[in-house]
Amino acid sequence: MTMQKVLAVALFSAGVFATGLTQAATDLGTVAGSIPTTGFAAPAPGSFADSYVFDIATASSFGGSVTNIAIPSLFNISGLTLSLYDSASNLLATWGTTGGSISLAAADDYSFTVSGNATGAMGGIYSFAVSAQPVPEPGEFALMLSGLGLMGYMVRRRKNNAA
């Protein structure tokens, strides 16, 4: 191997293992809409806990999942979980690789932690996806029902006028 190849492999390995070091929480910004916010990380061998913070603009149904991307004997993670917290660090929910959902209030800061034990020779790789779908307000339902009622009234009136 040439010196350049050795240096390239060393830099790549250092970058992969550096993601497992303790660092500040990653800010995902505002999570909203039908397109999920996604990401991935490659922690070094051993226990890890990666933190992410986010906001939501309106009351929402928040859903999330985390996936272990296993490559036999090289990358694997056991006990992979996603834990959701409010701004006061109260635990709201914990999900494994099957994911889950919960209703969240508007205008609050939230965070989640992805944790597990990277058991592969080079650590582990995981990916996550989170989304927040707005919850309809009760007033929106009332407006929709009144509109449907008015349409029904107009159809009935036209039938009576035609007869």
N, C-alpha and C positions, 0 to 999 in steps of 0.2 A: 504494500500500500504506500502511496506517496504521502508526503507530509501534509499536503492540502486535503486529502481524503480523511486522514486521521484527525486533522483539525476540524473539518466539517462535521464528522461524527461526534467529536467531543463537544462542539458547540450545540449541536442538536440535542444531545443527551443532557447537557446542562440546562437547556431551555425546558425540556420535558420535566426534569426533576425539580427545577426551580418553581414550577407551578404548585408544588406541594408545600412550599414554605409558607409560614404564617404571614398574611398580608391583610391590608384593610379590605373591608367589604366592597364588592363591586356594585356600582350604582347602575341599575337598569333603566332609570328614568321612570316615566309614566307608562304603566302596563294597561292597555285598553284596546278594544276592537277585536275583530274576528281573526286577526293574524297573531299567532302566539309569539311570545318573546322566547328565543332559544339561545342556548350556549353549550359549551363543553369545556372540560378541563382534564388534565392528565396528572393526577397527584403521584408523588413518589411513593415507594413502598412504605407501608405502615399506616397508622391511623391518620385521618384528615378530617377537617371540617371547613368547608368553603362557604363564605357568607355573601349574600346578595341583598341589596336594599332596593325598594321600588315604591312608587306612589300609585294611587288610583284616583281618578277625577270624580267618579260618581259611584254610588252604591253598586256593587257588582257581585256576580257569582264568579269566584276565583277558582281556577283549576290548575293543577300542576302534576307533572310526572318526571321521573328521573329514570334513566336507563343505563345499565352497565354494558359497555362495549368490550366484550371479552375476546381476547386473542389468546388461545391456549398457551399456557406456560409463560407468556410474556406480559400480558395485561389482564388483570381481573380484580374485581372489588367484591368483598363480602359485606353483608349488613348495610347495603346502600339505602339511605333514607333521605327524605326531604322534609324538614321541619319548618312550619310557618309560625312567625311571631308578629305581635302588634308592636306599636311604637314604645310601649312600656316593657317590652321583652317578655310578655306573657305568651306561653305556648298556646297556639290556636289549634293546630293539627299536625300530625305526623303521618306521612305516607311512605310506603315502600315503592317498589318498581311498578305497582299496579296503578299508582296515582290516586287522585281524589279531588273533591271540590268543596267549597265552603262559601257562605255569603259574607262579604266584607263591607264595612261602612265607608262612606266617601271621605275624602280629604284627610286621610291618615297615612302615616308612613308605616310600611310593613317591611319585613325582612324574612328571608328563608335561608336555611343552612342545609347544604348537602354534605352528608357525613358518611363514613364507612371505613373499611380497612382494605387498603390496596395490597393484594396478596400476590400479584404477578411479579416476575423477576424484575421487570422494569416499572412496576407500579400498577396503575389502573387508568382507565379512560371512562368517563361518564358524559352523558348529555342530558340536558333538561329542557323542558318546554313549560311555560306558564302563560296563562291568558286570563283576562278579566272581561266578562260580558256584562254590560249594564243590565240592571234589574228594572223592569218597567214600573213606573210609579202608579199608585192606585188611580190617580186622576186620569192617566192615559187610558186605562181600561174603561172608566166611566164615559170618556169622550168617544171611544170606539163603539161602545154599546149604544150610546145615544145616536150616533151616526147610522148604525145598522137599523135601529128602530125607525129613524126618519126615512131611510130607504124603503123599508117594509111598508110604511104608511103611504109613500108615493106610489109604490107598485099596486097596492090595494085600491088607492084612489083612481089610478088609471084604469084598472079593471072595471070598477064601478061606472066610470064615465063612458067606457067603451060599450057597456051592456045596455 
